[in-house]
Structures are given as structure tokens and as C-alpha cells.
């Protein structure tokens, strides 16, 4: 059996003093898997991803986060990112005033290894439209093209764990299907993927396993 990349043990997260967003979440993700988190708005899915990425101050309140056997809860987001955990938010996190090529170059920030050209070629092969539109401002792309740009930039970080929040949000069914086909290709490179999705049929069609969230708990 493949090794555990991510393991959550009894995770609790609280907003302010009143909103208990995660209530004892335990979950594991293994090397090379695609795991889908499914549930309604407000179920705690996005909170879980942000907690793993270290983006919520003073969270988790209780519980443990282990990545590749190392406990990381309470770490700063920069330190977590350096481990190879890459988070793509629901709004895709692009610099929309910059060009497509400039956004991709930001994915290479700090990299000086010999595989930079190979990785950029992989992204351009997976998403040819990004090479065609390299000089175009990111904000002028369609929703599907922006999602491709966000995925391409994330892959240039060489993620060990790629976390995606609603990758099909706002996309036409045909485009959403192509995004999930790209995720399958990314998974075949050995990248582990944890994604949040409301479209259960689409998500479970591409994932090896799924977890259903209700009011801060994994119920199935």
C-alpha cells in the first residue's frame, strides 16, 4: 500500500468564538491518490484546506496535521508551502493584471534547478492555449482558461500535494470535464491531489476516494 502523504487527526477549527467549522475531522490521503471532499456550502471543506495550508491564524484549535510523516499544524504558510503543499483557491489566485506568461513565471519563483524548461514544456503540452496566449492578460481569459492557468502555475511549483478548491466552479460541463482530465494526467505524474467539489458526480468520477462533509464532520 502507498505511503500516507497527509494525515489529519481529530481536527477542530473555530472562527471567532462562535463558528465551529471543523469538528474532529480525521482523514488520510495516500501517495498518488485523487481524493474528493464533497458537501454543501458551509460544510467545512474549504476551512479544512486552508487549515492544512496554514492560512487560518491560530488554527487548528485541536488536532494534528501530519505531512509525509512530519507534524505541521501551527506552521507558517511559507514553511508549509516549502514542503511541497500547493493550494489553489476557489478564485484561482491569479494576478489578473499580469500576462499568462508572467503568471506562469511566478510559479517558477525561487527555482534554479535543471528541470525548469522540462516542467514548463509539460504545462504547455497539457494546456496548449497557455502558450498561444502567453502575452494576453490573465483577466481577459475565460473561466476555463483561468483554471488551466492556475493549474499550470501550481504544477510549476512541483507539488507533492496539490489542493484545489472547487476546480469546476462556474465552468461549462465540457470545460469542467477537460479540467478533470487534466487532473488525471497530473495524478499520473505521481502528484497527490486533494480537491473540494460540489459536483459530486464529476468529482467521484475522477477520484479514487471521496469524503462527504456535513457541518464540519466527515459523515461518509
C-alpha positions in Angstrom: 0.0 0.0 0.0 1.3 3.5 -0.9 2.5 5.8 1.9 0.4 8.4 3.7 1.1 11.9 2.3 -1.4 13.7 4.5 -3.0 12.6 7.8 -5.5 14.6 9.8 -6.3 13.5 13.4 -9.3 15.0 15.2 -9.1 18.4 13.6 -11.1 21.3 15.1 -11.2 24.8 13.7 -13.2 27.8 15.1 -13.9 31.2 13.6 -14.1 33.9 16.2 -15.6 32.3 19.3 -18.9 31.0 17.8 -18.5 29.2 14.5 -17.2 25.7 15.0 -16.2 25.0 11.3 -14.4 21.7 11.8 -15.5 19.2 14.5 -13.0 16.4 14.9 -12.1 15.7 11.2 -9.9 12.7 10.6 -8.7 11.9 7.1 -5.8 10.4 5.3 -4.6 10.8 1.7 -2.0 8.4 0.2 0.7 9.0 -2.4 -0.7 9.4 -5.9 -4.4 9.5 -5.0 -7.1 11.9 -6.0 -9.4 12.4 -3.0 -12.5 14.4 -3.3 -14.2 16.3 -0.4 -17.9 16.7 -1.1 -20.6 18.7 0.7 -22.8 21.7 0.7 -21.6 25.3 1.3 -20.6 25.8 4.9 -19.8 22.1 5.5 -16.2 22.9 6.4 -14.4 21.7 3.2 -12.6 25.0 2.4 -11.8 25.5 6.0 -10.1 22.2 6.0 -7.9 23.0 3.0 -6.9 26.4 4.4 -6.1 24.9 7.8 -3.8 22.4 6.2 -2.1 25.2 4.2 -1.6 27.2 7.4 -3.7 30.1 6.1 -6.1 30.5 9.1 -4.5 32.2 12.1 -4.3 30.1 15.3 -6.0 27.1 13.6 -6.5 24.2 14.2 -7.7 24.7 17.7 -7.3 21.0 18.4 -6.0 18.0 16.5 -2.9 17.2 14.4 -1.8 17.6 10.8 0.9 15.2 9.5 2.5 15.6 6.1 4.9 12.9 4.9 5.3 11.7 8.5 6.1 15.2 9.9 3.7 17.1 12.2 3.0 20.5 10.7 0.0 22.0 12.5 0.8 25.5 13.7 3.5 26.1 11.0 3.6 29.3 9.0 2.1 29.0 5.4 5.5 29.7 3.8 7.1 26.8 5.6 4.2 24.5 4.7 4.5 25.6 1.0 8.2 24.8 1.0 7.3 21.2 1.9 5.5 20.9 -1.4 1.9 21.7 -0.4 0.3 23.9 -3.1 -3.2 25.4 -2.6 -5.3 26.7 -5.5 -8.2 28.7 -4.0 -11.7 29.0 -5.4 -10.9 32.4 -7.0 -7.8 30.7 -8.6 -5.4 33.3 -7.0 -4.2 34.7 -10.3 -2.5 38.1 -10.8 -5.1 39.2 -13.4 -3.3 42.3 -14.5 -0.2 40.3 -15.5 0.0 38.2 -18.6 -0.4 34.5 -18.9 3.4 34.1 -19.3 4.1 36.3 -16.3 1.7 34.3 -14.1 3.5 31.1 -15.1 6.9 32.6 -14.4 5.7 33.4 -10.8 5.2 29.6 -10.5 9.0 29.3 -11.0 9.9 31.8 -8.3 13.0 30.6 -6.5 13.6 27.6 -8.7 17.0 27.3 -10.3 17.1 23.6 -11.0 17.7 21.9 -14.3 14.1 20.8 -14.8 12.6 24.2 -15.2 12.4 24.0 -19.0 11.0 20.5 -18.9 8.3 21.4 -16.4 7.3 24.5 -18.5 7.1 22.3 -21.6 4.9 19.8 -19.7 2.5 22.6 -18.8 2.4 23.9 -22.3 1.7 20.4 -23.6 -1.1 19.8 -21.2 -2.6 23.3 -21.8 -1.5 24.5 -25.3 -3.8 27.5 -25.0 -1.5 29.0 -22.3 1.4 29.0 -24.8 -0.7 30.5 -27.5 -2.0 33.3 -25.2 1.3 34.0 -23.3 1.1 37.8 -23.9 -2.6 38.1 -23.0 -3.6 39.5 -19.7 -4.9 36.8 -17.3 -8.1 38.8 -16.6 -9.2 38.5 -20.3 -9.2 34.7 -20.3 -12.4 32.6 -20.0 -13.1 30.9 -16.7 -11.9 27.6 -18.0 -8.7 29.1 -19.3 -8.1 30.8 -16.0 -8.4 27.5 -14.2 -5.9 26.0 -16.6 -3.5 28.8 -15.9 -4.0 28.3 -12.1 -3.3 24.6 -12.5 -0.3 25.2 -14.8 1.3 27.7 -12.3 0.7 25.3 -9.5 2.4 22.4 -11.3 5.5 24.6 -11.8 5.9 24.6 -8.0 6.4 20.8 -8.3 3.7 20.0 -5.7 3.9 16.8 -3.6 0.3 17.6 -2.6 -2.0 19.7 -4.8 -5.1 21.1 -3.0 -7.9 22.5 -5.2 -11.0 24.4 -4.1 -13.9 24.0 -6.5 -11.9 23.5 -9.7 -15.1 23.2 -11.8 -16.9 26.2 -10.3 -18.6 28.4 -13.0 -17.3 26.2 -15.9 -19.4 24.8 -18.7 -19.8 21.0 -18.4 -17.5 20.3 -21.3 -14.7 22.6 -19.9 -15.1 21.1 -16.4 -14.7 17.6 -17.9 -11.4 18.8 -19.6 -10.1 20.2 -16.3 -10.7 16.8 -14.6 -9.0 15.1 -17.5 -6.0 17.3 -16.8 -6.1 16.4 -13.1 -6.0 12.7 -14.1 -2.9 13.5 -16.2 -1.3 15.4 -13.3 -2.1 12.5 -11.0 -0.3 10.1 -13.3 2.9 12.1 -12.8 2.8 11.0 -9.1 1.3 14.2 -7.7 -1.2 13.6 -4.9 -4.4 15.6 -5.3 -7.0 16.7 -2.6 -9.9 18.6 -4.0 -13.1 20.2 -2.8 -16.1 20.0 -5.1 -19.9 20.4 -5.0 -20.4 18.5 -8.3 -20.3 15.0 -6.7 -20.8 13.1 -10.0 -17.9 14.9 -11.6 -15.6 14.6 -8.6 -16.2 11.0 -7.8 -15.8 10.1 -11.5 -12.2 11.2 -11.3 -11.3 10.4 -7.7 -10.1 7.2 -6.1 -11.9 8.0 -2.9 -14.2 10.6 -1.5 -15.3 12.0 1.9 -18.7 13.6 2.5 -18.7 16.6 4.8 -21.7 17.8 6.8 -21.5 20.7 9.3 -17.8 20.2 10.0 -17.7 16.4 10.1 -16.9 13.6 7.8 -20.0 11.5 7.7 -19.1 9.0 5.0 
